[in-house]
């Protein structure tokens, strides 16, 4: 789903962006997904080949609340996007939420909310909720992002099967 929304840029300007929501149900224990999502290499794995995140310098192996991470971002392995910054705002095990504020030169707002919910024993609902703004490229970025997050969730299914 893609929906138009109002957003505020980092310098306080009000803009019309898009919201993308993609939800899947995984046949695995919520703790399994929660442990894997903490690992930065899981990001790299679930994004391949649509996006590649290459560290600028030594980064820890796990995400940490309050930390900012910078990567060289490539789409489809060869289209350079440049520096992509991910600031981890919240990692809450109790509510099973992760919030990051991200941006790069082309997508100046990329707010990502991940929500996990145990819906039965060994069954987890996983939702990616993304707000983005990319100027005149916003609609295209939203369309690409919808495909991207569907791909990520399909890759999650593969990781779960391998576990």
Secondary structure, DSSP 8 states (H G I E B T S, - for coil): -EEEEEEE-TTS-EEEEEEEEEEEEESS-HHHHHHHHTBHHHHHHHHTTTEEEEESS---SB--TT-EEEEEEEETTTEEEEEEEEEEEEEETTTTEEEEEEEESS-SEEEEEEEEEEEETTEEEEEEEEEEE-GGGHHHHHHHHHHHHHHHHHHHHHHHHH-
